[in-house]
């Protein structure tokens, strides 16, 4: 008999908005070990990032070779990012020295290099989350039905699916927490990279945990302040594509 899930170990994991960008070979500065990604993104010092080669037309894995000194799938850490210029430096360790880049190598269009926030991270100040999936209904009733004692019923087929979510996040006095960043991300002009992994139960290993994961758009942040309760921000968000739903042990 299957085990009914209680949500007692539920959790919200997040990747911050505006932490995904592509760049070309010309954006790699071998002399200064720098990369020029897009301007006015949301990378912070200490952010874990990974690099890959992607096809910019499809978003899928592309063909090409990353700049020499950077390995695909390896986690690096941002040690500098200037929003006005888009110039970034990364290190093999948090707060370490810049990775030496010895060759800009090649990524021929439509392929490009990509930098993105490495992995989902837990938002520790979330009180609760909710997520709803709906389907549109399309009326395909036909005319000319045979009259009888009772009125004919309309006929429907399912249409496009949609989703919406919300979360209640406690406000703290630390602007550096991922919870504070989640609230602030509603205002990000670019929300590329924003993603949620909503755990129904978060157990010891990923294989035993059940979750709903999706890239997202952050929509609203509603603040509630009164003298008797902890201060809470109600956030709403929407998936940008079909979510991945995993309710099984594997």
Backbone as CSV, one residue per row, in Angstrom:
resi,resn,N_x,N_y,N_z,CA_x,CA_y,CA_z,C_x,C_y,C_z
1,UNK,0.848,-1.192,0.000,0.000,0.000,0.000,0.881,1.239,0.000
2,UNK,0.555,2.199,-0.838,1.357,3.424,-0.930,1.192,4.265,0.330
3,UNK,2.231,5.011,0.665,2.211,5.893,1.830,1.644,7.250,1.443
4,UNK,0.648,7.702,2.174,0.085,9.030,1.938,1.053,10.085,2.465
5,UNK,1.287,11.122,1.678,2.268,12.142,2.047,1.618,13.190,2.941
6,UNK,2.350,13.615,3.966,1.779,14.562,4.926,2.246,15.989,4.747
7,UNK,3.389,16.183,4.121,3.921,17.534,3.991,4.652,18.023,5.222
8,UNK,4.848,17.150,6.217,5.512,17.591,7.444,6.974,17.937,7.216
9,UNK,7.542,17.437,6.137,8.929,17.773,5.804,8.998,18.595,4.524
10,UNK,7.909,19.311,4.232,7.886,20.135,3.027,8.939,21.231,3.074
11,UNK,9.332,21.701,1.908,10.358,22.737,1.821,10.248,23.446,0.488
12,UNK,10.804,24.651,0.423,10.870,25.405,-0.824,12.330,25.673,-1.144
13,UNK,12.747,25.214,-2.316,14.098,25.469,-2.814,13.981,26.404,-4.012
14,UNK,15.041,27.187,-4.257,14.926,28.290,-5.220,16.257,28.539,-5.918
15,UNK,16.167,28.970,-7.175,17.301,29.557,-7.896,16.939,31.002,-8.188
16,UNK,17.780,31.974,-7.825,17.422,33.393,-7.970,17.206,33.819,-9.421
17,UNK,16.371,34.836,-9.581,16.103,35.412,-10.895,17.318,36.168,-11.411
18,UNK,17.383,36.288,-12.729,18.460,37.025,-13.414,19.833,36.455,-13.097
19,UNK,19.897,35.118,-13.030,21.183,34.458,-12.797,21.457,33.424,-13.889
20,UNK,21.047,33.736,-15.105,21.362,32.886,-16.255,21.623,33.800,-17.440
21,UNK,22.734,33.580,-18.127,23.076,34.424,-19.269,23.992,33.658,-20.219
22,UNK,23.927,34.018,-21.489,24.835,33.449,-22.477,25.825,34.511,-22.933
23,UNK,26.969,34.059,-23.373,28.000,34.977,-23.869,28.825,34.257,-24.921
24,UNK,29.472,35.038,-25.765,30.241,34.484,-26.864,31.732,34.469,-26.603
25,UNK,32.443,33.973,-27.578,33.901,33.871,-27.480,34.540,35.232,-27.258
26,UNK,33.999,36.279,-27.895,34.583,37.616,-27.783,34.418,38.206,-26.381
27,UNK,33.541,37.625,-25.557,33.303,38.134,-24.205,34.298,37.587,-23.193
28,UNK,35.185,36.714,-23.621,36.164,36.094,-22.724,37.474,36.874,-22.799
29,UNK,37.905,37.408,-21.665,39.139,38.195,-21.576,40.212,37.328,-20.930
30,UNK,41.074,36.763,-21.773,42.118,35.866,-21.279,43.143,36.623,-20.440
31,UNK,43.458,37.847,-20.824,44.492,38.621,-20.130,44.127,38.895,-18.679
32,UNK,42.823,39.189,-18.424,42.400,39.559,-17.070,41.561,38.492,-16.380
33,UNK,41.431,37.307,-17.015,40.643,36.208,-16.437,39.214,36.669,-16.122
34,UNK,38.612,37.383,-17.076,37.271,37.916,-16.888,36.348,37.449,-18.005
35,UNK,35.060,37.456,-17.706,34.016,37.133,-18.672,32.998,38.268,-18.643
36,UNK,32.610,38.753,-19.799,31.576,39.782,-19.858,30.248,39.110,-20.216
37,UNK,29.399,38.960,-19.218,28.055,38.428,-19.440,27.114,39.621,-19.572
38,UNK,25.817,39.400,-19.536,24.865,40.498,-19.721,24.929,41.481,-18.550
39,UNK,24.578,42.732,-18.840,24.568,43.771,-17.811,23.300,43.692,-16.961
40,UNK,23.382,44.275,-15.778,22.258,44.423,-14.850,21.551,43.105,-14.557
41,UNK,22.375,42.105,-14.309,21.837,40.839,-13.828,21.871,40.837,-12.301
42,UNK,21.677,39.675,-11.694,21.468,39.576,-10.259,22.511,38.691,-9.593
43,UNK,23.665,38.541,-10.215,24.721,37.741,-9.604,25.308,38.467,-8.398
44,UNK,25.517,37.717,-7.316,26.111,38.250,-6.102,27.430,37.545,-5.830
45,UNK,28.335,38.238,-5.149,29.583,37.609,-4.732,29.250,36.419,-3.841
46,UNK,29.842,35.290,-4.154,29.578,34.066,-3.411,28.589,33.140,-4.084
47,UNK,27.885,33.617,-5.122,26.927,32.754,-5.813,27.639,31.556,-6.445
48,UNK,27.087,30.343,-6.268,27.630,29.183,-6.980,27.089,29.160,-8.407
49,UNK,27.954,28.963,-9.387,27.528,28.958,-10.787,28.166,27.784,-11.523
50,UNK,27.522,27.401,-12.609,28.066,26.380,-13.493,28.048,26.906,-14.920
51,UNK,28.965,26.403,-15.732,29.076,26.813,-17.128,28.727,25.645,-18.044
52,UNK,28.210,25.977,-19.221,27.879,24.963,-20.217,27.888,25.608,-21.593
53,UNK,27.772,24.783,-22.620,27.595,25.264,-23.990,26.164,24.930,-24.397
54,UNK,25.419,25.916,-24.873,24.012,25.709,-25.228,23.740,26.193,-26.640
55,UNK,22.684,25.642,-27.217,22.140,26.136,-28.482,21.149,27.241,-28.120
56,UNK,21.444,28.484,-28.496,20.604,29.607,-28.078,19.221,29.571,-28.719
57,UNK,19.048,28.808,-29.798,17.741,28.712,-30.439,16.799,27.763,-29.699
58,UNK,17.363,26.733,-29.080,16.542,25.717,-28.430,16.704,25.691,-26.918
59,UNK,17.812,26.217,-26.401,18.094,26.134,-24.981,18.683,24.809,-24.563
60,UNK,18.780,23.869,-25.502,19.339,22.550,-25.204,20.862,22.597,-25.272
61,UNK,21.493,21.495,-24.893,22.951,21.405,-24.947,23.434,21.667,-26.369
62,UNK,24.513,22.452,-26.476,25.065,22.790,-27.777,26.386,22.105,-28.017
63,UNK,27.039,22.509,-29.083,28.351,21.965,-29.416,29.377,23.076,-29.346
64,UNK,30.552,22.732,-28.867,31.610,23.714,-28.691,32.412,23.367,-27.448
65,UNK,33.392,24.187,-27.147,34.285,23.947,-26.019,34.353,25.174,-25.149
66,UNK,34.185,24.988,-23.852,34.243,26.110,-22.918,35.648,26.694,-22.870
67,UNK,35.775,27.959,-22.468,37.100,28.561,-22.321,38.020,27.698,-21.462
68,UNK,39.254,27.569,-21.886,40.222,26.730,-21.178,40.425,27.237,-19.757
69,UNK,40.274,26.345,-18.793,40.331,26.700,-17.379,38.983,26.525,-16.709
70,UNK,37.911,26.457,-17.530,36.556,26.264,-17.022,36.039,24.915,-17.501
71,UNK,35.513,24.121,-16.567,35.035,22.776,-16.870,33.518,22.724,-16.744
72,UNK,32.863,22.150,-17.737,31.404,22.036,-17.710,30.956,21.203,-16.507
73,UNK,29.887,21.643,-15.844,29.329,20.901,-14.731,30.014,21.111,-13.401
74,UNK,31.141,21.799,-13.396,31.855,22.086,-12.145,31.283,23.338,-11.507
75,UNK,31.132,23.320,-10.182,30.622,24.500,-9.479,31.760,25.478,-9.206
76,UNK,31.557,26.723,-9.658,32.480,27.819,-9.372,31.741,28.856,-8.535
77,UNK,32.461,29.839,-8.047,31.862,30.848,-7.175,32.189,32.241,-7.700
78,UNK,31.165,33.086,-7.768,31.363,34.457,-8.241,32.191,35.214,-7.202
79,UNK,33.289,35.817,-7.653,34.083,36.657,-6.752,33.988,38.127,-7.147
80,UNK,33.429,38.390,-8.329,33.204,39.775,-8.744,32.204,39.796,-9.881
81,UNK,31.256,40.729,-9.805,30.328,40.984,-10.907,29.935,42.451,-10.849
82,UNK,30.139,43.169,-11.958,29.785,44.582,-12.056,28.560,44.701,-12.941
83,UNK,27.434,45.105,-12.351,26.170,45.125,-13.088,26.213,46.058,-14.296
84,UNK,26.866,47.214,-14.155,26.862,48.209,-15.227,27.625,47.741,-16.459
85,UNK,28.619,46.877,-16.275,29.431,46.413,-17.404,29.198,44.941,-17.732
86,UNK,28.684,44.177,-16.767,28.482,42.747,-16.975,29.730,41.919,-16.801
87,UNK,30.818,42.504,-16.306,32.088,41.788,-16.158,32.053,40.913,-14.907
88,UNK,32.441,39.652,-15.070,32.394,38.671,-13.982,33.732,37.955,-13.864
89,UNK,34.077,37.629,-12.619,35.190,36.726,-12.342,34.683,35.624,-11.426
90,UNK,35.194,34.418,-11.639,34.796,33.289,-10.801,36.032,32.602,-10.244
91,UNK,35.803,31.853,-9.153,36.878,31.137,-8.476,36.453,29.691,-8.246
92,UNK,37.418,28.832,-8.020,37.122,27.435,-7.705,36.584,27.283,-6.295
93,UNK,36.823,28.280,-5.448,36.351,28.253,-4.065,35.718,29.592,-3.725
94,UNK,34.810,29.589,-2.760,34.173,30.831,-2.358,35.206,31.770,-1.743
95,UNK,35.333,32.960,-2.312,36.302,33.932,-1.825,37.718,33.685,-2.274
96,UNK,37.922,32.727,-3.175,39.266,32.405,-3.648,39.735,33.320,-4.755
97,UNK,40.814,32.941,-5.381,41.390,33.738,-6.468,40.732,33.367,-7.791
98,UNK,40.840,34.283,-8.752,40.181,34.095,-10.044,40.737,32.886,-10.780
99,UNK,39.823,32.149,-11.431,40.234,31.019,-12.263,41.065,31.545,-13.441
100,UNK,42.268,31.009,-13.659,43.038,31.430,-14.840,42.382,30.917,-16.127
101,UNK,42.080,31.825,-17.043,41.518,31.452,-18.337,42.630,31.585,-19.369
102,UNK,42.976,30.459,-19.985,44.146,30.457,-20.866,43.796,30.502,-22.347
103,UNK,42.526,30.278,-22.688,42.121,30.296,-24.100,40.614,30.512,-24.160
104,UNK,40.163,31.367,-25.091,38.717,31.606,-25.195,37.995,30.510,-25.973
105,UNK,38.729,29.646,-26.658,38.223,28.486,-27.389,37.134,28.912,-28.379
106,UNK,36.102,28.045,-28.643,35.162,28.343,-29.724,33.744,27.875,-29.399
107,UNK,32.776,28.713,-29.729,31.362,28.319,-29.739,30.734,29.034,-30.927
108,UNK,30.502,28.306,-32.018,30.011,28.889,-33.263,28.486,28.985,-33.222
109,UNK,27.939,30.140,-33.628,26.489,30.360,-33.653,25.783,29.215,-34.386
110,UNK,24.660,28.720,-33.855,23.840,29.269,-32.767,24.266,28.821,-31.365
111,UNK,25.472,28.312,-31.234,25.950,27.875,-29.926,26.598,29.036,-29.176
112,UNK,26.498,28.980,-27.873,27.093,30.021,-27.033,27.440,29.415,-25.682
113,UNK,28.294,30.113,-24.940,28.596,29.720,-23.571,27.474,30.211,-22.653
114,UNK,27.189,29.464,-21.609,26.166,29.866,-20.649,26.690,29.767,-19.230
115,UNK,26.358,30.761,-18.427,26.614,30.715,-16.991,25.260,30.776,-16.289
116,UNK,25.081,29.959,-15.254,23.801,29.917,-14.550,24.026,29.528,-13.095
117,UNK,23.116,29.974,-12.242,23.147,29.596,-10.825,23.192,28.083,-10.734
118,UNK,24.079,27.555,-9.903,24.431,26.142,-9.978,23.303,25.197,-9.601
119,UNK,22.744,25.350,-8.415,21.783,24.378,-7.910,20.714,25.069,-7.075
120,UNK,19.577,24.386,-6.931,18.544,24.878,-6.016,19.110,24.962,-4.597
121,UNK,18.673,25.975,-3.849,19.076,26.132,-2.453,17.838,26.367,-1.602
122,UNK,17.880,25.889,-0.369,16.719,25.981,0.516,16.488,27.418,0.952
123,UNK,15.212,27.833,0.928,14.812,29.123,1.487,14.293,28.837,2.894
124,UNK,15.058,29.194,3.898,14.783,28.756,5.256,13.667,29.481,5.961
125,UNK,13.192,30.616,5.420,12.187,31.405,6.123,10.785,31.281,5.518
126,UNK,10.526,30.190,4.816,9.213,30.004,4.196,8.263,29.321,5.177
127,UNK,7.106,29.938,5.401,6.103,29.365,6.301,5.288,28.286,5.606
128,UNK,4.912,28.540,4.354,4.139,27.557,3.592,4.204,27.917,2.113
129,UNK,3.863,26.963,1.277,3.740,27.225,-0.150,2.516,26.493,-0.684
130,UNK,2.006,26.957,-1.823,0.904,26.271,-2.489,1.132,26.340,-3.990
131,UNK,0.580,25.369,-4.700,0.729,25.332,-6.151,-0.524,24.699,-6.739
132,UNK,-1.067,25.320,-7.781,-2.297,24.848,-8.411,-2.086,24.681,-9.905
133,UNK,-2.559,23.559,-10.429,-2.543,23.303,-11.870,-3.988,23.273,-12.353
134,UNK,-4.265,23.992,-13.427,-5.611,24.026,-13.994,-5.555,23.695,-15.479
135,UNK,-6.693,23.264,-16.011,-6.812,23.004,-17.442,-7.965,23.820,-17.998
136,UNK,-7.764,24.425,-19.139,-8.856,25.094,-19.833,-9.805,24.041,-20.402
137,UNK,-11.075,24.400,-20.549,-12.018,23.492,-21.183,-12.519,24.117,-22.481
138,UNK,-12.585,23.304,-23.504,-12.988,23.768,-24.826,-14.347,23.164,-25.155
139,UNK,-15.284,24.023,-25.478,-16.652,23.593,-25.799,-16.694,23.086,-27.237
140,UNK,-17.005,21.791,-27.418,-17.082,21.212,-28.761,-18.493,20.676,-29.025
141,UNK,-19.474,21.311,-28.385,-20.867,20.908,-28.584,-21.286,21.156,-30.032
142,UNK,-21.988,20.220,-30.583,-22.478,20.373,-31.954,-23.982,20.633,-31.952
143,UNK,-24.460,21.299,-33.008,-25.889,21.563,-33.138,-26.535,20.434,-33.942
144,UNK,-27.882,20.443,-33.946,-28.601,19.442,-34.734,-28.822,18.143,-34.000
145,UNK,-28.680,18.137,-32.665,-28.912,16.906,-31.917,-30.400,16.579,-31.895
146,UNK,-30.693,15.309,-31.753,-32.074,14.857,-31.745,-32.786,15.320,-30.481
147,UNK,-33.916,15.950,-30.657,-34.682,16.433,-29.505,-35.255,15.259,-28.733
148,UNK,-35.279,15.385,-27.423,-35.840,14.344,-26.571,-36.492,14.963,-25.361
149,UNK,-36.738,14.142,-24.378,-37.384,14.627,-23.164,-36.490,15.583,-22.396
150,UNK,-35.189,15.319,-22.425,-34.267,16.114,-21.637,-33.367,16.966,-22.544
151,UNK,-32.932,18.076,-21.985,-32.037,18.965,-22.741,-30.701,18.264,-22.976
152,UNK,-30.142,18.384,-24.165,-28.820,17.776,-24.429,-27.738,18.493,-23.632
153,UNK,-26.728,17.735,-23.249,-25.605,18.307,-22.530,-24.534,18.792,-23.495
154,UNK,-23.856,19.826,-23.084,-22.713,20.296,-23.854,-21.570,19.276,-23.756
155,UNK,-20.685,19.307,-24.749,-19.530,18.418,-24.780,-18.253,19.253,-24.689
156,UNK,-17.324,18.798,-23.842,-16.082,19.539,-23.636,-14.879,18.617,-23.815
157,UNK,-13.761,19.213,-24.221,-12.478,18.524,-24.216,-11.486,19.394,-23.455
158,UNK,-10.452,18.782,-22.873,-9.483,19.584,-22.123,-8.586,20.389,-23.053
159,UNK,-8.239,21.595,-22.606,-7.362,22.467,-23.385,-6.005,22.625,-22.727
160,UNK,-5.424,23.800,-22.894,-4.096,24.051,-22.361,-4.100,23.996,-20.836
161,UNK,-2.954,23.577,-20.275,-2.764,23.581,-18.827,-2.108,24.889,-18.397
162,UNK,-2.323,25.248,-17.150,-1.708,26.435,-16.575,-1.410,26.142,-15.115
163,UNK,-0.571,26.953,-14.529,-0.228,26.755,-13.129,-0.012,28.081,-12.437
164,UNK,-0.193,28.086,-11.129,0.093,29.266,-10.327,0.495,28.808,-8.932
165,UNK,1.356,29.590,-8.300,1.832,29.218,-6.977,1.948,30.419,-6.076
166,UNK,2.079,30.147,-4.786,2.267,31.201,-3.801,3.104,30.662,-2.657
167,UNK,3.694,31.576,-1.908,4.479,31.205,-0.730,4.417,32.340,0.279
168,UNK,4.409,31.980,1.553,4.473,32.951,2.641,5.882,32.944,3.197
169,UNK,6.551,34.099,3.108,7.967,34.192,3.487,8.113,35.176,4.637
170,UNK,8.759,34.750,5.714,9.020,35.642,6.838,10.114,36.650,6.491
171,UNK,9.919,37.897,6.876,10.931,38.935,6.688,11.897,38.886,7.864
172,UNK,13.187,38.912,7.566,14.210,38.991,8.612,15.016,40.270,8.416
173,UNK,15.931,40.527,9.355,16.764,41.729,9.261,18.076,41.464,8.532
174,UNK,18.125,40.374,7.749,19.332,40.029,7.015,19.027,40.055,5.524
175,UNK,19.518,41.089,4.843,19.266,41.230,3.404,19.982,40.186,2.562
176,UNK,20.930,39.476,3.153,21.732,38.533,2.372,21.090,37.154,2.288
177,UNK,20.009,36.894,3.032,19.400,35.568,2.990,18.732,35.331,1.648
178,UNK,18.582,34.053,1.302,17.914,33.718,0.051,16.440,34.099,0.107
179,UNK,15.860,34.116,1.316,14.463,34.542,1.459,14.308,36.008,1.069
180,UNK,15.199,36.861,1.558,15.146,38.280,1.194,15.374,38.468,-0.300
181,UNK,16.268,37.686,-0.841,16.548,37.771,-2.271,15.330,37.337,-3.093
182,UNK,14.634,36.321,-2.630,13.422,35.867,-3.295,12.394,36.985,-3.359
183,UNK,12.203,37.696,-2.269,11.251,38.806,-2.235,11.689,39.907,-3.203
184,UNK,12.964,40.250,-3.171,13.474,41.330,-4.020,13.433,40.968,-5.505
185,UNK,13.477,39.672,-5.809,13.526,39.243,-7.209,12.253,39.553,-7.981
186,UNK,11.164,39.870,-7.277,9.937,40.265,-7.979,10.206,41.487,-8.853
187,UNK,11.159,42.327,-8.444,11.453,43.567,-9.167,12.518,43.407,-10.248
188,UNK,13.115,42.235,-10.374,14.158,42.056,-11.370,13.594,42.221,-12.778
189,UNK,14.235,43.075,-13.576,13.778,43.271,-14.963,13.886,41.972,-15.750
190,UNK,15.009,41.281,-15.596,15.167,39.962,-16.202,14.956,38.920,-15.117
191,UNK,14.130,37.936,-15.407,13.922,36.871,-14.427,14.439,35.528,-14.929
192,UNK,15.296,35.579,-15.961,15.896,34.348,-16.466,16.680,33.664,-15.349
193,UNK,16.447,32.387,-15.192,17.133,31.620,-14.156,16.280,31.354,-12.946
194,UNK,15.215,32.144,-12.723,14.356,31.928,-11.560,13.695,30.554,-11.674
195,UNK,13.786,29.769,-10.613,13.218,28.419,-10.642,12.900,27.974,-9.226
196,UNK,11.859,27.164,-9.097,11.437,26.628,-7.815,11.490,25.107,-7.834
197,UNK,11.827,24.541,-6.689,11.616,23.122,-6.447,10.844,23.039,-5.136
198,UNK,9.564,22.694,-5.254,8.663,22.668,-4.116,8.568,21.240,-3.604
199,UNK,9.102,21.016,-2.408,9.113,19.663,-1.849,7.863,19.409,-1.023
200,UNK,7.190,18.311,-1.309,6.085,17.860,-0.482,6.653,17.182,0.767
201,UNK,7.690,16.411,0.577,8.471,15.917,1.712,9.929,15.865,1.286
202,UNK,10.784,16.470,2.080,12.220,16.515,1.780,12.911,15.549,2.719
203,UNK,13.282,14.403,2.177,13.909,13.371,2.981,15.411,13.392,2.776
204,UNK,16.094,12.382,3.303,17.552,12.434,3.349,18.240,12.528,2.001
205,UNK,17.678,11.888,0.990,18.283,11.908,-0.339,17.258,12.383,-1.359
206,UNK,17.763,12.891,-2.463,16.873,13.367,-3.525,16.001,12.240,-4.062
207,UNK,16.544,11.021,-4.096,15.809,9.888,-4.640,14.579,9.543,-3.811
208,UNK,14.564,9.909,-2.534,13.438,9.599,-1.655,12.499,10.783,-1.470
209,UNK,12.827,11.920,-2.056,12.051,13.143,-1.859,11.075,13.358,-3.012
210,UNK,9.889,13.901,-2.688,8.883,14.179,-3.714,8.781,15.679,-3.926
211,UNK,8.700,16.098,-5.183,8.756,17.535,-5.436,8.064,17.904,-6.742
212,UNK,7.852,19.215,-6.890,7.375,19.824,-8.129,8.407,20.885,-8.508
213,UNK,8.981,20.800,-9.699,10.063,21.707,-10.102,9.698,22.403,-11.407
214,UNK,10.089,23.685,-11.505,9.772,24.426,-12.730,10.535,25.748,-12.752
215,UNK,10.846,26.205,-13.971,11.297,27.578,-14.164,10.099,28.492,-13.949
216,UNK,10.361,29.706,-13.437,9.228,30.516,-12.979,9.373,31.987,-13.321
217,UNK,8.229,32.655,-13.300,8.142,34.103,-13.311,7.551,34.542,-11.980
218,UNK,8.219,35.481,-11.302,7.709,36.020,-10.043,6.758,37.173,-10.352
219,UNK,5.585,37.154,-9.747,4.536,38.086,-10.133,4.258,39.172,-9.105
220,UNK,4.032,38.808,-7.846,3.640,39.805,-6.848,4.317,39.531,-5.513
221,UNK,4.448,40.587,-4.730,4.918,40.492,-3.346,4.026,41.396,-2.507
222,UNK,3.287,40.810,-1.582,2.347,41.546,-0.748,2.834,41.518,0.705
223,UNK,3.084,42.693,1.265,3.633,42.802,2.610,2.515,42.949,3.643
224,UNK,2.649,42.231,4.747,1.718,42.343,5.862,2.497,42.710,7.117
225,UNK,2.155,43.840,7.728,2.855,44.305,8.924,1.832,44.689,9.974
226,UNK,1.947,44.100,11.164,1.129,44.512,12.304,1.936,44.267,13.570
227,UNK,1.541,44.860,14.693,2.363,44.798,15.902,2.355,43.452,16.615
228,UNK,1.479,42.532,16.216,1.314,41.305,16.983,1.916,40.066,16.325
229,UNK,2.188,40.124,15.037,2.631,38.923,14.333,3.983,39.146,13.664
230,UNK,4.631,38.032,13.342,5.850,38.109,12.548,5.510,38.703,11.180
231,UNK,6.425,39.463,10.640,6.181,40.118,9.351,6.370,39.109,8.214
232,UNK,5.370,39.081,7.335,5.316,38.069,6.285,5.110,38.747,4.936
233,UNK,5.752,38.202,3.896,5.505,38.625,2.520,4.840,37.463,1.787
234,UNK,3.707,37.741,1.167,3.012,36.743,0.357,3.454,36.908,-1.093
235,UNK,4.075,35.885,-1.636,4.582,35.911,-3.009,3.707,35.063,-3.916
236,UNK,3.567,35.497,-5.160,2.912,34.666,-6.158,3.847,34.498,-7.351
237,UNK,3.709,33.367,-8.019,4.590,33.051,-9.142,3.871,32.109,-10.091
238,UNK,4.440,31.965,-11.277,3.825,31.141,-12.310,4.922,30.383,-13.068
239,UNK,4.696,29.116,-13.394,5.692,28.394,-14.185,5.755,28.938,-15.610
240,UNK,6.941,28.937,-16.194,7.100,29.386,-17.574,7.003,28.238,-18.568
241,UNK,6.959,27.012,-18.060,6.806,25.817,-18.903,6.229,24.721,-18.018
242,UNK,6.005,23.563,-18.592,5.401,22.473,-17.835,6.277,22.080,-16.653
243,UNK,5.712,21.975,-15.441,6.496,21.558,-14.287,6.839,20.076,-14.348
244,UNK,7.910,19.721,-13.635,8.273,18.310,-13.479,7.750,17.851,-12.114
245,UNK,6.864,16.876,-12.127,6.234,16.398,-10.904,6.784,15.010,-10.579
246,UNK,7.357,14.890,-9.399,7.950,13.598,-8.979,7.400,13.249,-7.598
247,UNK,6.479,12.308,-7.553,5.872,11.877,-6.291,6.348,10.475,-5.878
248,UNK,7.287,9.905,-6.623,7.648,8.512,-6.375,9.042,8.390,-5.771
249,UNK,9.280,7.279,-5.116,10.631,6.928,-4.688,11.363,6.336,-5.895
250,UNK,12.644,6.604,-5.959,13.411,6.048,-7.079,14.738,5.525,-6.569
